[in-house]
Amino acid sequence: MNGNHYCIIMAGGTRSRFWPISREERPSQFLDLTGEGRSFLRMTYERCTGIVPAENIFVVTLERYRDHVLGQIPELAEDRLLLEPYGRNTAPCLTFAMYKLLSLNPDSVMAATPADLVISDDGLFRDTMDEAFRYASDNDVMMTLGVVPTAPDTNFGYIQVQGGRAAAKSDKPLKVKTFTEKPDEELAAVFCKSGEFFWNSGILVCRTAVIREEMEKYVPEVTSMFEGWEKSLGTGGEGDFIRRAYTDCPKVSIDYGVMEKTDRAWLYPAKFGWSDINCWESVYKLMPGKDGGGNAAYAGRLLSEDNRGSLIISRTPGKLVAVKGLENYIVVDTDDALLICPRDERVFRDFTSGLGMPDFEDFR
């Protein structure tokens, strides 16, 4: 493994899309939603150990999730845990990480990944990342891994590459033409049919010096908050410095702030299996062992009759969950809450937002 290669795991999100299992105090990246026996964060960390030295893995998360991270990755050194006082989206998160890496190794090449991706075929993933690291090391690019769409999906971002359908079929790095964030169903279908678009995997690979140039050029309102980082990061004053930097830092995503504007955006085609677990529908699709009615279940004691296309999850040991006659529904049972809702993601979003989610505490 190359000592100049680093992985940044972004684990600070507070997603409420998996209510009632996911709560603000314990969001989805720290959970095992599919019965794998490992949280999404743990799986991501283990995946990263296959492509960079373990000491070159950093986790960026919120201060209040510190114990969750160290509990799930006890081998992570505390100086590899970057704590944000507030959630400010991915551009500030990566700004913190890039300046930290530059303070340690000006020649570093970084791969940034969300903590809640599910990837199959670890060998192919390692090969792909090795190639992406190699290309990014030798070129001034911001390299996103792109996944070939299997069907129109409005939950993902889409990236169009230059060169049309023929170029998109290659296994070579491709210049990015456009980004589109979560199109509607009609537009997503057009994108898939064209053969020119990839799903945005959320994985970015680039030399740290390159992302610094692009960040300082396109989101100076973010990077200016970190002025004086050279003298503060890696010292006893790092925590106070970061809290001051984040206090007035705007919320900006790396895609909107930089990738949609830079002329250094490239894409590396990824052939490994990939899922961004961002809603209950994605959990349903991922769950193995569906029965003859297409039901996906994860429950200790379950009585299921005449159900079709439903997701049934129980996290209460010893409780019998009996479900009958549901079609395309979500049933999620926990100690203190029960969700019964159509599986349609739009219906779930409208329903939960109307109830003032994300936290059960809101109801007390």
TORNU-434657 format. One line per field, with one value per residue (C-alpha): residue in three letters; x, z, y; residue number from 1. Coordinates in Angstrom, 1 decimal. Layout:
<recs>
residu	c(ALA  ...)
east	c(X  ...)
up	c(Z  ...)
north	c(Y  ...)
num	c(NUM  ...)
</recs>
This chain:
<recs>
residu	c(MET  ASN  GLY  ASN  HIS  TYR  CYS  ILE  ILE  MET  ALA  GLY  GLY  THR  ARG  SER  ARG  PHE  TRP  PRO  ILE  SER  ARG  GLU  GLU  ARG  PRO  SER  GLN  PHE  LEU  ASP  LEU  THR  GLY  GLU  GLY  ARG  SER  PHE  LEU  ARG  MET  THR  TYR  GLU  ARG  CYS  THR  GLY  ILE  VAL  PRO  ALA  GLU  ASN  ILE  PHE  VAL  VAL  THR  LEU  GLU  ARG  TYR  ARG  ASP  HIS  VAL  LEU  GLY  GLN  ILE  PRO  GLU  LEU  ALA  GLU  ASP  ARG  LEU  LEU  LEU  GLU  PRO  TYR  GLY  ARG  ASN  THR  ALA  PRO  CYS  LEU  THR  PHE  ALA  MET  TYR  LYS  LEU  LEU  SER  LEU  ASN  PRO  ASP  SER  VAL  MET  ALA  ALA  THR  PRO  ALA  ASP  LEU  VAL  ILE  SER  ASP  ASP  GLY  LEU  PHE  ARG  ASP  THR  MET  ASP  GLU  ALA  PHE  ARG  TYR  ALA  SER  ASP  ASN  ASP  VAL  MET  MET  THR  LEU  GLY  VAL  VAL  PRO  THR  ALA  PRO  ASP  THR  ASN  PHE  GLY  TYR  ILE  GLN  VAL  GLN  GLY  GLY  ARG  ALA  ALA  ALA  LYS  SER  ASP  LYS  PRO  LEU  LYS  VAL  LYS  THR  PHE  THR  GLU  LYS  PRO  ASP  GLU  GLU  LEU  ALA  ALA  VAL  PHE  CYS  LYS  SER  GLY  GLU  PHE  PHE  TRP  ASN  SER  GLY  ILE  LEU  VAL  CYS  ARG  THR  ALA  VAL  ILE  ARG  GLU  GLU  MET  GLU  LYS  TYR  VAL  PRO  GLU  VAL  THR  SER  MET  PHE  GLU  GLY  TRP  GLU  LYS  SER  LEU  GLY  THR  GLY  GLY  GLU  GLY  ASP  PHE  ILE  ARG  ARG  ALA  TYR  THR  ASP  CYS  PRO  LYS  VAL  SER  ILE  ASP  TYR  GLY  VAL  MET  GLU  LYS  THR  ASP  ARG  ALA  TRP  LEU  TYR  PRO  ALA  LYS  PHE  GLY  TRP  SER  ASP  ILE  ASN  CYS  TRP  GLU  SER  VAL  TYR  LYS  LEU  MET  PRO  GLY  LYS  ASP  GLY  GLY  GLY  ASN  ALA  ALA  TYR  ALA  GLY  ARG  LEU  LEU  SER  GLU  ASP  ASN  ARG  GLY  SER  LEU  ILE  ILE  SER  ARG  THR  PRO  GLY  LYS  LEU  VAL  ALA  VAL  LYS  GLY  LEU  GLU  ASN  TYR  ILE  VAL  VAL  ASP  THR  ASP  ASP  ALA  LEU  LEU  ILE  CYS  PRO  ARG  ASP  GLU  ARG  VAL  PHE  ARG  ASP  PHE  THR  SER  GLY  LEU  GLY  MET  PRO  ASP  PHE  GLU  ASP  PHE  ARG)
east	c(0.0  1.1  1.9  0.7  -2.8  -5.5  -9.2  -11.6  -14.8  -17.6  -19.8  -21.4  -24.8  -28.0  -30.3  -33.9  -34.9  -34.8  -37.1  -38.0  -34.7  -32.5  -32.7  -30.8  -28.7  -27.9  -28.2  -28.1  -24.3  -24.0  -26.7  -27.0  -30.2  -30.0  -28.9  -25.2  -23.9  -21.9  -22.9  -22.4  -19.5  -17.8  -18.2  -16.8  -13.8  -13.0  -13.3  -10.9  -8.3  -8.0  -6.8  -4.8  -2.7  -4.9  -3.1  -4.1  -7.8  -9.6  -13.2  -15.0  -18.1  -19.9  -18.6  -21.6  -20.9  -17.4  -18.2  -20.2  -17.3  -14.7  -17.0  -17.4  -13.8  -11.8  -8.6  -8.9  -6.4  -8.0  -5.9  -7.5  -11.0  -11.9  -14.7  -17.1  -19.0  -21.9  -23.1  -22.2  -22.5  -19.7  -17.7  -16.7  -16.2  -13.7  -12.1  -11.3  -10.0  -7.9  -6.1  -5.5  -3.9  -1.8  -0.5  0.7  1.7  1.7  2.0  -1.1  -3.8  -7.2  -10.2  -13.4  -16.4  -19.7  -20.0  -23.3  -22.5  -22.9  -20.4  -20.2  -17.1  -14.3  -11.7  -13.1  -13.5  -9.9  -8.8  -11.0  -9.7  -6.1  -6.6  -8.4  -5.6  -3.0  -4.7  -5.4  -1.8  -0.5  -3.2  -4.7  -8.2  -11.1  -12.1  -15.6  -16.4  -19.4  -21.8  -23.7  -27.4  -29.4  -32.8  -34.2  -33.9  -34.8  -32.8  -29.4  -27.4  -26.5  -23.2  -23.0  -19.7  -18.2  -17.9  -21.4  -22.6  -19.4  -17.1  -19.3  -18.8  -15.1  -13.1  -11.0  -11.3  -13.8  -14.2  -17.4  -19.9  -22.8  -24.1  -27.8  -28.9  -31.9  -33.9  -37.6  -38.7  -39.1  -35.7  -34.0  -35.5  -34.1  -30.7  -30.6  -31.8  -29.1  -26.2  -24.2  -24.9  -23.6  -24.9  -22.8  -21.3  -20.3  -16.7  -14.1  -10.4  -7.8  -4.5  -5.1  -3.3  -5.7  -8.8  -7.3  -6.9  -10.5  -12.0  -10.2  -11.3  -15.0  -16.0  -13.8  -16.7  -15.9  -12.1  -11.7  -13.2  -10.1  -7.6  -4.6  -5.0  -1.3  -0.6  -3.6  -4.3  -2.4  -1.9  -3.7  -5.7  -7.2  -10.6  -11.1  -9.9  -12.4  -15.3  -14.6  -14.2  -17.6  -19.5  -20.1  -19.3  -22.1  -23.7  -22.4  -22.1  -18.9  -21.0  -22.9  -20.0  -17.1  -17.8  -20.5  -18.2  -14.7  -13.1  -11.2  -14.1  -13.5  -15.2  -13.8  -16.3  -17.0  -18.2  -18.6  -22.0  -23.0  -25.9  -26.4  -28.6  -30.5  -34.1  -36.2  -36.8  -33.0  -33.0  -35.8  -33.9  -30.7  -32.2  -31.4  -33.7  -37.0  -39.9  -42.2  -44.3  -41.3  -41.3  -38.1  -38.0  -35.6  -37.3  -36.7  -40.3  -42.5  -45.9  -46.4  -49.4  -50.7  -48.2  -46.6  -43.6  -43.4  -40.4  -40.9  -38.3  -38.5  -35.7  -37.5  -36.0  -38.7  -41.6  -43.9  -44.7  -47.8  -48.5  -51.3  -52.6  -50.2  -48.9  -45.9  -45.8  -43.1  -43.5  -40.8  -41.1  -38.8  -39.0  -40.7  -42.2  -44.0  -44.1  -46.7  -46.5  -46.7  -43.3  -43.4  -40.5  -42.4  -45.3  -42.9  -41.1  -44.4  -45.7  -42.7  -42.0  -45.6  -45.2  -42.2  -39.6  -36.7  -36.7  -39.2  -38.5  -40.5  -43.7  -43.2)
up	c(0.0  -0.8  2.3  0.5  0.1  2.6  3.2  4.6  5.9  6.2  9.1  10.5  8.9  11.0  8.5  9.7  6.7  8.7  11.5  13.9  14.1  13.2  15.6  15.8  18.7  16.7  12.9  10.3  9.7  13.2  12.7  11.2  9.2  7.1  9.6  8.4  12.0  11.3  11.0  7.8  9.4  10.4  6.9  5.4  7.7  6.9  3.2  3.5  5.3  2.0  0.0  2.4  5.5  8.6  10.1  7.0  7.6  9.1  10.2  10.3  12.5  14.9  18.4  19.9  17.9  19.2  21.4  18.7  16.3  18.8  20.1  16.6  15.5  18.7  16.8  15.4  16.9  18.4  16.3  13.3  14.5  13.2  15.3  13.9  16.4  14.0  10.8  7.8  4.9  2.8  1.7  5.3  6.2  3.4  4.0  7.6  6.3  3.5  5.7  8.3  5.7  4.3  7.8  7.9  4.3  1.6  -1.0  0.1  -2.2  -0.6  -1.2  0.5  1.0  2.8  5.7  4.6  1.2  0.7  -1.8  -3.0  -4.5  -2.3  -4.7  -7.6  -5.3  -4.4  -8.0  -9.0  -6.1  -7.0  -10.5  -9.4  -6.9  -9.7  -12.1  -9.5  -8.3  -11.8  -13.0  -11.6  -11.4  -9.0  -9.7  -8.9  -9.1  -11.3  -11.2  -14.3  -13.6  -13.5  -13.6  -13.3  -9.6  -8.3  -5.1  -6.7  -8.4  -12.1  -13.9  -17.7  -19.3  -22.5  -25.5  -25.5  -25.2  -26.8  -24.3  -21.4  -22.3  -21.8  -18.7  -18.8  -16.9  -18.5  -18.5  -16.7  -18.7  -16.3  -12.8  -12.0  -8.4  -8.0  -11.1  -11.4  -12.7  -16.3  -16.5  -14.8  -17.4  -20.2  -18.5  -18.3  -21.9  -23.2  -22.0  -21.2  -17.5  -14.3  -10.8  -8.5  -6.1  -3.6  -3.6  -4.6  -5.2  -5.8  -4.7  -1.5  -3.1  -6.0  -3.9  -1.9  -5.0  -6.2  -2.7  -2.2  -5.7  -5.7  -2.0  -0.4  2.0  3.5  3.3  4.7  7.9  8.3  8.0  10.3  10.0  9.5  13.1  14.8  13.3  15.2  18.3  21.6  20.2  17.3  19.0  19.8  16.3  14.6  16.8  15.8  12.1  12.1  14.0  10.9  8.3  5.7  4.8  1.3  -0.4  -2.3  -5.4  -5.5  -4.3  -6.3  -8.6  -10.6  -11.3  -11.7  -15.0  -13.2  -12.7  -14.0  -13.6  -13.2  -14.2  -11.3  -12.1  -8.5  -6.8  -5.1  -3.1  -1.4  1.6  1.9  2.4  3.4  -0.3  -0.7  2.4  0.9  -2.4  -0.6  1.9  1.0  1.3  0.2  0.4  -2.4  -2.0  -2.3  1.4  3.1  6.8  9.7  12.9  15.7  15.9  12.9  11.7  8.1  6.0  2.6  2.5  -0.8  -1.5  2.1  4.4  8.0  10.6  14.4  16.8  20.0  21.2  22.1  20.7  18.2  15.2  13.3  9.9  7.5  4.2  3.4  0.0  -0.6  3.0  5.6  9.1  11.6  15.3  18.0  21.8  21.8  18.3  15.5  11.9  9.4  6.1  2.3  0.9  -1.6  -0.5  -1.4  0.9  3.7  3.4  3.4  6.3  8.5  7.8  8.6  12.0  12.8  12.8  13.2  16.9  19.0  21.8  19.7  20.7  24.4)
north	c(0.0  3.5  5.6  8.8  7.4  8.3  7.6  10.1  8.6  11.1  10.0  13.1  12.9  12.9  11.2  10.6  8.6  5.4  6.4  4.9  2.9  5.8  8.7  12.0  10.6  7.5  8.0  5.3  5.1  3.6  1.0  -2.5  -2.1  -5.3  -7.9  -8.0  -8.0  -4.8  -1.2  0.8  2.7  -0.5  -2.0  1.2  1.2  -2.4  -1.7  1.2  -1.0  -2.9  0.1  2.3  1.7  1.6  4.6  6.6  6.3  9.4  9.6  12.9  13.1  15.3  15.8  14.1  10.9  10.5  7.6  5.8  5.9  4.8  2.1  0.7  1.3  0.8  0.5  4.0  6.4  9.5  11.8  10.1  11.2  14.7  16.1  18.7  20.8  21.3  19.7  21.9  19.5  18.0  21.0  22.1  18.5  18.0  21.3  20.3  16.9  18.3  20.9  18.2  16.0  18.8  19.5  15.9  15.1  17.7  14.9  13.1  11.7  11.4  9.3  10.6  8.3  8.5  6.1  4.5  2.9  -0.8  -2.2  -5.8  -7.5  -6.1  -7.3  -5.3  -2.3  -2.5  -2.7  0.2  2.4  1.5  2.7  5.8  6.6  6.0  8.4  11.0  10.9  11.7  14.2  17.4  16.0  15.7  12.0  10.8  7.1  6.6  3.6  2.5  2.9  -0.3  1.5  5.0  6.1  9.5  9.0  9.4  12.1  11.6  12.5  12.9  12.3  13.8  11.7  10.2  6.6  5.2  6.9  5.8  2.2  2.4  1.5  4.7  7.9  10.3  14.0  15.1  17.1  17.8  17.0  16.6  16.0  13.7  14.2  13.4  10.0  11.2  12.8  9.8  7.5  9.7  9.7  5.9  5.4  7.8  5.6  8.8  9.0  7.4  7.4  9.6  7.1  9.8  8.6  11.3  10.7  13.5  14.9  16.9  19.9  19.8  19.8  22.7  24.8  24.1  24.6  27.9  29.0  28.0  28.1  30.8  31.5  28.1  27.9  31.5  30.2  28.0  30.8  30.0  26.2  25.8  26.9  25.3  21.8  19.1  21.2  21.4  24.3  22.4  21.9  25.6  26.5  24.2  25.4  29.0  28.0  26.2  28.8  31.0  28.4  28.1  24.8  23.8  20.4  19.5  18.7  22.0  24.1  22.7  19.7  21.4  24.4  23.0  22.1  19.4  17.1  13.6  10.2  6.7  4.0  1.6  -2.0  -3.2  -3.5  -0.3  0.9  4.2  3.3  6.5  5.4  2.4  1.5  1.0  -1.2  -3.3  -3.8  -4.7  -7.2  -10.8  -13.8  -12.4  -14.9  -16.0  -12.9  -10.6  -9.7  -8.8  -9.5  -9.1  -10.1  -12.5  -13.8  -13.2  -14.5  -13.3  -14.3  -13.0  -10.1  -9.0  -6.7  -5.6  -4.8  -6.0  -5.3  -5.8  -4.9  -6.0  -9.3  -11.9  -9.9  -11.7  -9.5  -10.7  -9.1  -10.1  -8.8  -5.9  -5.1  -2.9  -1.7  -0.8  -2.2  -1.3  -2.1  -0.8  -0.6  2.8  3.3  1.5  2.5  1.2  3.1  2.5  1.5  4.5  6.7  9.9  8.9  8.1  11.5  13.4  11.4  11.7  15.4  16.1  14.5  16.6  13.8  12.9  12.2  10.4  12.9  15.4  13.5  13.7)
num	c(1  2  3  4  5  6  7  8  9  10  11  12  13  14  15  16  17  18  19  20  21  22  23  24  25  26  27  28  29  30  31  32  33  34  35  36  37  38  39  40  41  42  43  44  45  46  47  48  49  50  51  52  53  54  55  56  57  58  59  60  61  62  63  64  65  66  67  68  69  70  71  72  73  74  75  76  77  78  79  80  81  82  83  84  85  86  87  88  89  90  91  92  93  94  95  96  97  98  99  100  101  102  103  104  105  106  107  108  109  110  111  112  113  114  115  116  117  118  119  120  121  122  123  124  125  126  127  128  129  130  131  132  133  134  135  136  137  138  139  140  141  142  143  144  145  146  147  148  149  150  151  152  153  154  155  156  157  158  159  160  161  162  163  164  165  166  167  168  169  170  171  172  173  174  175  176  177  178  179  180  181  182  183  184  185  186  187  188  189  190  191  192  193  194  195  196  197  198  199  200  201  202  203  204  205  206  207  208  209  210  211  212  213  214  215  216  217  218  219  220  221  222  223  224  225  226  227  228  229  230  231  232  233  234  235  236  237  238  239  240  241  242  243  244  245  246  247  248  249  250  251  252  253  254  255  256  257  258  259  260  261  262  263  264  265  266  267  268  269  270  271  272  273  274  275  276  277  278  279  280  281  282  283  284  285  286  287  288  289  290  291  292  293  294  295  296  297  298  299  300  301  302  303  304  305  306  307  308  309  310  311  312  313  314  315  316  317  318  319  320  321  322  323  324  325  326  327  328  329  330  331  332  333  334  335  336  337  338  339  340  341  342  343  344  345  346  347  348  349  350  351  352  353  354  355  356  357  358  359  360  361  362  363  364)
</recs>
